[in-house]
Amino acid sequence: MNYPRLLLSILLLNASMAQAASFRIADIRVNGLQRVSAGSVFGALPLNVGDEADDRRLVDSTRSLFKTGFFQDIQLNRDGNVLIINVIERPSVSSIEIEGNKAISTEDLMKGLKQSGLAEGEIFQRATLEGVRNELQRQYVAQGRYSAEVDAEVVPQPRNRVALKIKINEG
């Protein structure tokens, strides 16, 4: 999770809503969804139409949406009594290429990646990729291949997706 961005969003939300009194939510609009369903957003949102919204509940709502892991940015705004949620989704993994491996089979590597939460169609998180890269490096060292190097490249794709290219030099 990107805690500095979450903190900044919360501070900005507090600053923009500081003068605003609480309001009764007449409607909720969500902008920016591409793959995540509106139902997923409303399921994670602790506010409903008809609820009273104040600064604390809006901050809690932002936290709840960030906890889903689907979004890299969330902004809550108000238009009259309408709560507007603007989101930027995290990209999904469109493909994974592994090259240069001989000591560990590609099938075994792909299985390990999937168990670590890195597979085609999954939401991409850079921290997961770094953890996987470090684990692969550790596995090569455990085999006595101390000069092995594992590099991972993230290639942006259309429609908010990324391709992952993992290059292994077994030394």
Residue frames as a rotation matrix with the C-alpha (Angstrom) as fourth column:
MET 1
0.588 0.809 0.000 0.00
0.809 -0.588 0.000 0.00
0.000 0.000 -1.000 0.00
ASN 2
-0.282 -0.656 0.700 1.23
0.629 -0.678 -0.382 3.48
0.725 0.332 0.604 -0.78
TYR 3
0.147 0.367 -0.919 1.01
0.983 -0.159 0.094 5.09
-0.112 -0.917 -0.384 2.69
PRO 4
-0.737 -0.403 -0.542 2.49
0.383 -0.910 0.155 8.49
-0.556 -0.094 0.826 1.73
ARG 5
-0.867 0.466 0.179 -0.13
-0.004 -0.366 0.931 8.87
0.499 0.806 0.319 -1.02
LEU 6
-0.028 0.875 -0.483 -2.88
0.767 0.328 0.551 7.74
0.641 -0.355 -0.680 1.36
LEU 7
-0.165 -0.112 -0.980 -1.74
0.874 -0.478 -0.092 10.26
-0.458 -0.871 0.177 3.95
LEU 8
-0.960 -0.215 -0.178 -1.59
0.103 -0.865 0.491 13.02
-0.260 0.453 0.853 1.32
SER 9
-0.569 0.817 0.098 -5.09
0.241 0.051 0.969 12.15
0.787 0.575 -0.226 0.09
ILE 10
0.121 0.612 -0.782 -6.41
0.956 0.142 0.258 12.22
0.269 -0.778 -0.567 3.65
LEU 11
-0.464 -0.358 -0.810 -4.75
0.621 -0.784 -0.010 15.57
-0.631 -0.508 0.586 4.34
LEU 12
-0.990 0.123 0.064 -6.08
-0.027 -0.624 0.781 17.04
0.136 0.772 0.621 1.10
LEU 13
-0.246 0.952 -0.180 -9.52
0.555 0.290 0.780 15.68
0.795 0.092 -0.600 1.88
ASN 14
0.038 0.215 -0.976 -9.36
0.980 -0.201 -0.006 17.23
-0.198 -0.956 -0.218 5.34
ALA 15
-0.773 -0.397 -0.494 -8.19
0.318 -0.917 0.240 20.55
-0.549 0.029 0.836 3.92
SER 16
-0.889 0.441 0.122 -10.87
-0.039 -0.339 0.940 20.67
0.456 0.831 0.319 1.23
MET 17
-0.025 0.939 -0.343 -13.63
0.483 0.312 0.818 19.57
0.875 -0.145 -0.461 3.58
ALA 18
-0.748 -0.377 -0.547 -12.48
0.643 -0.202 -0.739 21.63
0.168 -0.904 0.393 6.57
GLN 19
-0.911 0.411 -0.038 -15.03
-0.395 -0.895 -0.209 24.36
-0.120 -0.175 0.977 6.00
ALA 20
-0.402 0.791 -0.461 -17.77
-0.422 0.287 0.860 21.97
0.813 0.540 0.218 4.94
ALA 21
-0.285 0.431 0.856 -20.37
-0.901 0.183 -0.392 20.92
-0.326 -0.883 0.337 7.42
SER 22
-0.794 0.071 0.604 -21.79
0.118 0.992 0.039 17.44
-0.596 0.103 -0.796 7.41
PHE 23
-0.398 0.681 -0.614 -24.39
-0.913 -0.362 0.191 16.67
-0.092 0.637 0.766 4.77
ARG 24
0.137 0.527 0.839 -26.93
-0.237 0.839 -0.489 13.97
-0.962 -0.132 0.240 4.02
ILE 25
-0.836 -0.546 -0.045 -25.89
-0.207 0.238 0.949 11.97
-0.507 0.803 -0.313 0.96
ALA 26
0.210 0.934 -0.289 -28.56
-0.656 -0.085 -0.750 12.18
-0.725 0.347 0.595 -1.77
ASP 27
0.990 0.024 -0.138 -26.55
-0.124 0.616 -0.778 10.21
0.066 0.788 0.613 -4.34
ILE 28
0.239 -0.954 0.180 -23.12
-0.216 0.129 0.968 8.63
-0.947 -0.270 -0.175 -4.83
ARG 29
0.958 -0.025 -0.287 -21.27
-0.284 0.094 -0.954 8.77
0.051 0.995 0.083 -8.16
VAL 30
0.350 -0.877 0.329 -18.09
0.140 0.396 0.907 6.85
-0.926 -0.271 0.261 -8.94
ASN 31
0.890 -0.136 -0.435 -15.82
-0.453 -0.358 -0.816 8.06
-0.045 0.924 -0.380 -11.76
GLY 32
0.063 -0.983 -0.171 -12.77
-0.998 -0.060 -0.023 6.34
0.012 0.172 -0.985 -13.24
LEU 33
0.151 0.021 0.988 -13.74
-0.365 0.930 0.036 2.68
-0.919 -0.366 0.148 -13.02
GLN 34
-0.181 -0.264 -0.948 -12.35
-0.981 0.118 0.154 0.47
0.071 0.957 -0.280 -15.79
ARG 35
-0.493 -0.061 -0.868 -12.20
-0.209 0.977 0.050 -3.13
0.844 0.206 -0.494 -14.54
VAL 36
-0.965 0.152 -0.216 -13.40
0.249 0.250 -0.936 -2.88
-0.089 -0.956 -0.279 -10.96
SER 37
-0.284 0.940 0.190 -17.17
0.680 0.057 0.731 -3.06
0.676 0.337 -0.655 -10.68
ALA 38
-0.301 0.298 0.906 -19.22
-0.471 -0.873 0.131 -0.35
0.829 -0.387 0.403 -9.04
GLY 39
0.741 0.624 -0.247 -20.59
-0.155 0.517 0.842 -3.08
0.653 -0.586 0.480 -6.77
SER 40
0.182 -0.775 -0.606 -17.09
0.837 0.445 -0.318 -3.69
0.516 -0.449 0.730 -5.41
VAL 41
-0.695 -0.408 0.592 -16.74
0.133 -0.883 -0.451 0.01
0.707 -0.234 0.668 -4.61
PHE 42
0.034 0.804 0.594 -20.15
-0.667 -0.424 0.612 0.23
0.744 -0.417 0.522 -2.95
GLY 43
0.694 0.177 -0.698 -19.44
0.249 0.851 0.463 -3.00
0.676 -0.495 0.546 -1.05
ALA 44
-0.178 -0.869 -0.461 -16.26
0.884 0.065 -0.464 -1.53
0.433 -0.490 0.757 0.44
LEU 45
-0.592 -0.010 0.806 -17.74
-0.043 -0.998 -0.044 1.92
0.805 -0.061 0.591 1.05
PRO 46
-0.730 0.303 -0.613 -19.05
0.684 0.336 -0.648 2.37
0.010 -0.892 -0.452 4.60
LEU 47
-0.682 0.524 -0.509 -21.42
-0.294 -0.835 -0.466 5.14
-0.669 -0.168 0.724 3.42
ASN 48
-0.540 0.601 0.589 -24.80
0.827 0.510 0.238 4.78
-0.157 0.615 -0.773 1.71
VAL 49
-0.596 0.475 0.647 -27.35
0.082 -0.766 0.637 7.11
0.799 0.433 0.418 0.18
GLY 50
0.530 0.845 0.069 -29.26
0.103 -0.145 0.984 8.72
0.842 -0.514 -0.164 3.04
ASP 51
0.302 -0.513 -0.803 -26.34
0.948 0.253 0.195 8.58
0.103 -0.820 0.563 5.48
GLU 52
0.989 -0.113 -0.092 -24.96
-0.087 -0.963 0.256 11.67
-0.117 -0.245 -0.962 7.15
ALA 53
0.450 -0.883 0.130 -21.41
0.777 0.316 -0.544 12.35
0.439 0.346 0.829 5.90
ASP 54
0.955 -0.287 -0.069 -18.88
-0.208 -0.821 0.532 14.29
-0.209 -0.494 -0.844 7.95
ASP 55
0.337 -0.909 -0.246 -15.10
-0.902 -0.236 -0.361 14.65
0.270 0.343 -0.900 7.74
ARG 56
-0.322 -0.491 0.809 -14.41
-0.764 0.640 0.084 11.57
-0.559 -0.591 -0.581 9.85
ARG 57
0.376 0.548 0.747 -16.73
0.001 0.806 -0.592 9.30
-0.926 0.224 0.303 7.86
LEU 58
0.937 -0.080 -0.339 -15.25
-0.348 -0.188 -0.918 10.55
0.010 0.979 -0.204 4.57
VAL 59
-0.033 -0.998 0.054 -11.71
-0.994 0.027 -0.109 9.83
0.107 -0.058 -0.993 5.77
ASP 60
-0.236 0.026 0.971 -12.84
-0.439 0.889 -0.131 6.36
-0.867 -0.458 -0.198 6.92
SER 61
0.791 0.585 0.181 -14.40
-0.064 0.372 -0.926 5.81
-0.609 0.721 0.332 3.50
THR 62
0.590 -0.664 -0.460 -11.16
-0.758 -0.258 -0.600 6.72
0.279 0.702 -0.655 1.74
ARG 63
-0.369 -0.745 0.555 -9.26
-0.886 0.462 0.031 4.29
-0.280 -0.481 -0.831 3.96
SER 64
0.141 0.518 0.844 -11.76
-0.211 0.848 -0.486 1.50
-0.967 -0.109 0.228 3.28
LEU 65
0.957 0.220 -0.187 -11.45
-0.210 0.084 -0.974 1.96
-0.199 0.972 0.126 -0.47
PHE 66
0.215 -0.955 -0.205 -7.63
-0.933 -0.139 -0.331 2.00
0.288 0.262 -0.921 -0.31
LYS 67
-0.235 -0.303 0.924 -7.66
-0.721 0.691 0.044 -1.22
-0.652 -0.656 -0.381 1.71
THR 68
0.789 0.559 0.255 -9.25
-0.235 0.658 -0.716 -3.07
-0.568 0.505 0.650 -1.22
GLY 69
-0.163 -0.946 0.279 -5.92
0.164 0.253 0.954 -2.74
-0.973 0.201 0.114 -3.06
PHE 70
0.302 0.385 0.872 -7.72
0.885 0.227 -0.407 -1.90
-0.355 0.894 -0.272 -6.32
PHE 71
0.890 0.227 0.396 -6.83
0.372 -0.864 -0.341 1.79
0.265 0.450 -0.853 -6.44
GLN 72
-0.192 -0.977 -0.092 -3.67
0.940 -0.156 -0.304 3.86
0.282 -0.145 0.948 -6.59
ASP 73
-0.993 -0.073 0.088 -5.54
0.044 -0.953 -0.299 7.14
0.105 -0.294 0.950 -6.00
ILE 74
-0.135 0.980 -0.148 -8.92
0.941 0.173 0.289 8.07
0.309 -0.100 -0.946 -4.54
GLN 75
-0.989 -0.074 0.129 -10.48
0.036 -0.961 -0.275 11.50
0.144 -0.268 0.953 -4.21
LEU 76
-0.211 0.954 -0.214 -13.79
0.974 0.187 -0.126 12.29
-0.080 -0.235 -0.969 -2.57
ASN 77
-0.981 -0.003 0.192 -15.62
0.039 -0.982 0.184 15.43
0.188 0.188 0.964 -3.61
ARG 78
-0.364 0.903 -0.230 -19.01
0.648 0.068 -0.759 16.92
-0.669 -0.425 -0.610 -2.97
ASP 79
-0.926 0.249 0.283 -21.44
0.068 -0.628 0.776 18.48
0.370 0.738 0.564 -5.43
GLY 80
-0.033 0.903 0.428 -24.34
-0.739 -0.310 0.598 19.71
0.673 -0.297 0.678 -3.35
ASN 81
0.259 0.188 0.947 -25.53
-0.856 0.500 0.135 16.61
-0.448 -0.845 0.291 -1.54
VAL 82
0.961 -0.015 -0.275 -23.94
-0.155 0.796 -0.585 14.25
0.227 0.605 0.763 -4.07
LEU 83
0.391 -0.866 0.312 -20.79
-0.353 0.171 0.920 12.40
-0.850 -0.470 -0.239 -3.00
ILE 84
0.870 -0.190 -0.454 -18.44
-0.430 0.157 -0.889 12.05
0.240 0.969 0.055 -5.96
ILE 85
0.499 -0.717 0.487 -15.72
-0.091 0.515 0.852 9.41
-0.862 -0.470 0.192 -5.78
ASN 86
0.741 -0.382 -0.552 -12.91
-0.632 -0.123 -0.765 9.76
0.224 0.916 -0.332 -8.34
VAL 87
0.605 -0.512 0.609 -10.62
-0.114 0.702 0.703 6.75
-0.788 -0.495 0.366 -8.56
ILE 88
0.238 -0.601 -0.763 -7.55
-0.935 0.072 -0.348 5.68
0.264 0.796 -0.545 -10.48
GLU 89
0.965 0.195 0.173 -7.29
-0.233 0.943 0.236 1.90
-0.117 -0.268 0.956 -10.63
ARG 90
-0.062 -0.962 0.265 -4.06
-0.529 0.257 0.809 -0.01
-0.846 -0.090 -0.525 -10.28
PRO 91
-0.039 0.017 -0.999 -3.11
-0.980 0.193 0.042 -1.68
0.193 0.981 0.010 -13.56
SER 92
0.756 0.253 0.603 -3.59
-0.369 0.926 0.074 -5.40
-0.540 -0.279 0.794 -14.14
VAL 93
-0.371 -0.912 0.174 -0.95
-0.427 0.334 0.840 -7.82
-0.824 0.237 -0.514 -15.37
SER 94
0.532 0.570 -0.626 -1.52
-0.802 0.103 -0.589 -8.61
-0.271 0.815 0.512 -19.05
SER 95
0.834 -0.297 -0.465 1.41
-0.004 0.839 -0.544 -10.99
0.552 0.456 0.698 -19.53
ILE 96
0.608 -0.713 0.349 4.51
-0.534 -0.042 0.844 -12.36
-0.588 -0.699 -0.406 -17.84
GLU 97
0.788 -0.477 -0.390 7.63
-0.163 0.450 -0.878 -13.32
0.594 0.756 0.277 -19.80
ILE 98
0.676 -0.653 0.341 10.54
-0.340 0.134 0.931 -15.12
-0.654 -0.745 -0.131 -18.18
GLU 99
0.871 -0.439 -0.219 13.82
-0.077 0.320 -0.944 -15.54
0.485 0.839 0.245 -20.04
GLY 100
0.059 -0.978 0.201 17.30
-0.706 -0.183 -0.684 -16.77
0.706 -0.101 -0.701 -19.21
ASN 101
0.169 0.041 0.985 16.30
-0.906 0.401 0.139 -19.45
-0.389 -0.915 0.105 -16.71
LYS 102
-0.038 -0.213 -0.976 17.73
-0.596 0.789 -0.149 -22.95
0.802 0.576 -0.156 -17.06
ALA 103
-0.908 -0.407 -0.102 18.24
-0.150 0.542 -0.827 -24.20
0.392 -0.735 -0.553 -13.49
ILE 104
-0.610 0.791 0.043 14.59
0.076 0.112 -0.991 -23.59
-0.789 -0.601 -0.129 -12.51
SER 105
-0.628 0.394 0.671 11.88
0.778 0.310 0.546 -24.43
0.007 0.865 -0.501 -15.06
THR 106
-0.865 0.365 0.343 9.60
-0.222 -0.893 0.392 -21.69
0.449 0.263 0.854 -16.37
GLU 107
0.040 0.934 -0.356 6.58
0.108 0.350 0.930 -23.70
0.993 -0.076 -0.087 -15.20
ASP 108
0.040 -0.100 -0.994 7.91
0.963 0.269 0.011 -23.80
0.266 -0.958 0.107 -11.62
LEU 109
-0.907 -0.395 -0.144 8.73
0.417 -0.888 -0.193 -20.10
-0.051 -0.235 0.971 -11.73
MET 110
-0.590 0.757 0.282 5.22
-0.275 -0.516 0.811 -19.25
0.759 0.401 0.513 -12.98
LYS 111
0.218 0.638 -0.739 3.70
0.542 0.550 0.635 -21.40
0.811 -0.539 -0.226 -10.22
GLY 112
-0.324 -0.461 -0.826 5.77
0.945 -0.204 -0.257 -19.54
-0.050 -0.863 0.502 -7.63
LEU 113
-0.971 0.003 0.239 4.79
0.049 -0.976 0.213 -16.17
0.234 0.218 0.948 -9.09
LYS 114
-0.185 0.983 0.005 1.12
-0.067 -0.018 0.998 -17.10
0.980 0.184 0.069 -8.93
GLN 115
0.218 0.216 -0.952 1.42
0.848 0.441 0.294 -18.19
0.484 -0.871 -0.087 -5.29
SER 116
-0.636 -0.544 -0.547 3.01
0.737 -0.639 -0.220 -14.81
-0.230 -0.543 0.808 -4.54
GLY 117
0.223 0.833 -0.506 0.05
0.493 -0.545 -0.678 -12.97
-0.841 -0.098 -0.532 -6.07
LEU 118
-0.208 -0.357 -0.911 1.68
-0.622 -0.670 0.405 -12.14
-0.755 0.651 -0.082 -9.38
ALA 119
-0.506 0.144 0.850 -0.21
0.557 0.808 0.195 -13.70
-0.659 0.572 -0.489 -12.30
GLU 120
-0.936 0.220 0.274 -1.88
0.146 -0.466 0.873 -12.68
0.320 0.857 0.404 -15.53
GLY 121
-0.054 0.989 0.135 -5.14
0.367 -0.106 0.924 -10.87
0.928 0.100 -0.358 -14.81
GLU 122
0.218 0.077 -0.973 -4.17
0.976 -0.014 0.218 -9.98
0.003 -0.997 -0.078 -11.23
ILE 123
0.986 0.066 0.155 -3.84
0.053 -0.995 0.087 -6.42
0.160 -0.078 -0.984 -9.96
PHE 124
0.228 -0.973 0.026 -0.22
0.611 0.122 -0.782 -5.27
0.758 0.195 0.622 -10.28
GLN 125
0.995 -0.088 0.057 1.58
-0.100 -0.631 0.769 -3.99
-0.031 -0.770 -0.637 -7.22
ARG 126
0.448 -0.893 -0.055 5.23
-0.446 -0.169 -0.879 -3.04
0.775 0.418 -0.474 -7.53
ALA 127
-0.004 -0.439 0.898 5.97
-0.996 0.078 0.033 -4.19
-0.085 -0.895 -0.438 -3.97
THR 128
0.708 0.310 0.634 4.83
-0.284 0.948 -0.145 -7.71
-0.646 -0.078 0.759 -4.88
LEU 129
0.913 -0.399 -0.088 7.11
0.011 0.239 -0.971 -7.70
0.408 0.885 0.223 -7.93
GLU 130
0.140 -0.903 0.405 10.10
-0.769 -0.357 -0.530 -6.60
0.623 -0.238 -0.745 -5.84
GLY 131
0.191 0.002 0.982 9.36
-0.843 0.513 0.163 -9.31
-0.503 -0.858 0.099 -3.27
VAL 132
0.931 0.184 0.315 9.20
0.002 0.861 -0.509 -11.94
-0.365 0.475 0.801 -6.02
ARG 133
0.676 -0.735 -0.042 12.42
-0.250 -0.175 -0.952 -10.67
0.693 0.655 -0.302 -7.58
ASN 134
-0.034 -0.687 0.725 14.20
-0.973 -0.143 -0.181 -10.90
0.228 -0.712 -0.664 -4.22
GLU 135
0.451 0.273 0.850 12.81
-0.552 0.834 0.025 -14.40
-0.701 -0.480 0.527 -3.61
LEU 136
0.991 -0.131 -0.025 14.04
0.051 0.548 -0.835 -15.60
0.123 0.826 0.550 -7.02
GLN 137
0.296 -0.931 0.212 17.46
-0.603 -0.354 -0.715 -14.15
0.741 0.084 -0.666 -6.25
ARG 138
0.031 -0.230 0.973 17.45
-0.967 0.240 0.088 -15.99
-0.254 -0.943 -0.214 -2.92
GLN 139
0.820 0.338 0.462 16.54
-0.236 0.935 -0.266 -19.29
-0.521 0.109 0.846 -4.59
TYR 140
0.793 -0.592 -0.143 19.47
-0.043 0.180 -0.983 -19.01
0.608 0.785 0.117 -6.99
VAL 141
-0.020 -0.805 0.593 21.83
-0.861 -0.287 -0.420 -18.23
0.508 -0.519 -0.687 -4.10
ALA 142
0.343 0.233 0.910 20.46
-0.768 0.627 0.129 -21.30
-0.541 -0.743 0.394 -2.25
GLN 143
0.982 0.003 0.190 21.50
0.108 0.812 -0.574 -23.37
-0.156 0.584 0.797 -5.28
GLY 144
0.222 -0.973 -0.058 25.02
0.592 0.087 0.801 -21.98
-0.775 -0.212 0.596 -5.06
ARG 145
0.025 -0.146 0.989 24.60
0.935 -0.348 -0.075 -19.54
0.355 0.926 0.127 -7.95
TYR 146
0.034 -0.090 -0.995 25.94
0.790 -0.608 0.082 -16.49
-0.613 -0.789 0.051 -6.12
SER 147
-0.828 -0.394 -0.399 26.41
0.094 -0.799 0.594 -14.37
-0.553 0.454 0.699 -9.23
ALA 148
-0.413 0.759 0.504 22.86
0.900 0.256 0.352 -14.88
0.138 0.599 -0.788 -10.51
GLU 149
-0.929 0.174 -0.327 20.94
-0.104 -0.970 -0.222 -11.70
-0.356 -0.172 0.919 -11.30
VAL 150
-0.291 0.909 0.299 17.20
0.950 0.313 -0.026 -11.22
-0.117 0.276 -0.954 -11.62
ASP 151
-0.953 0.034 -0.302 15.89
-0.066 -0.993 0.097 -8.09
-0.296 0.113 0.948 -13.33
ALA 152
-0.198 0.949 0.245 12.23
0.882 0.281 -0.378 -7.23
-0.428 0.142 -0.893 -13.74
GLU 153
-0.997 -0.063 -0.037 10.89
0.035 -0.860 0.509 -4.75
-0.064 0.507 0.860 -16.27
VAL 154
-0.166 0.982 -0.089 7.37
0.548 0.017 -0.836 -3.31
-0.820 -0.188 -0.541 -16.22
VAL 155
-0.966 -0.123 0.228 6.08
0.259 -0.404 0.877 -2.36
-0.015 0.906 0.422 -19.67
PRO 156
-0.439 0.853 -0.283 2.91
-0.295 -0.434 -0.851 -0.22
-0.849 -0.290 0.442 -19.73
GLN 157
-0.830 0.301 0.469 0.18
0.555 0.519 0.650 -1.54
-0.048 0.800 -0.598 -22.04
PRO 158
-0.669 0.670 0.322 -3.07
-0.358 -0.669 0.651 -0.01
0.652 0.320 0.687 -23.33
ARG 159
0.281 0.953 -0.116 -6.23
-0.209 0.178 0.961 -0.14
0.937 -0.246 0.250 -21.19
ASN 160
0.330 -0.174 0.928 -4.44
-0.913 -0.310 0.266 0.23
0.241 -0.935 -0.261 -17.85
ARG 161
0.994 -0.101 0.039 -2.44
0.091 0.974 0.205 -2.99
-0.058 -0.201 0.978 -18.06
VAL 162
0.296 -0.954 -0.058 1.23
-0.918 -0.300 0.258 -3.88
-0.264 -0.023 -0.964 -17.74
ALA 163
0.827 -0.217 -0.518 3.43
-0.047 0.892 -0.449 -6.61
0.560 0.396 0.728 -19.20
LEU 164
0.665 -0.629 0.403 6.15
-0.561 -0.064 0.825 -8.03
-0.493 -0.775 -0.396 -16.97
LYS 165
0.687 -0.571 -0.450 9.49
-0.167 0.478 -0.862 -9.14
0.707 0.668 0.233 -18.37
ILE 166
0.779 -0.451 0.435 11.68
-0.414 0.150 0.898 -11.05
-0.470 -0.880 -0.070 -15.96
LYS 167
0.610 -0.674 -0.416 15.25
-0.366 0.226 -0.903 -11.53
0.703 0.703 -0.109 -17.17
ILE 168
0.891 -0.302 0.341 17.43
-0.193 0.427 0.883 -14.00
-0.412 -0.853 0.322 -15.36
ASN 169
0.316 -0.880 -0.356 21.20
-0.597 0.107 -0.795 -14.29
0.737 0.464 -0.492 -15.68
GLU 170
0.963 0.194 -0.188 22.06
-0.011 0.724 0.690 -17.47
0.270 -0.662 0.699 -13.80
GLY 171
0.569 -0.800 0.190 25.76
-0.762 -0.426 0.488 -16.60
-0.309 -0.422 -0.852 -13.69
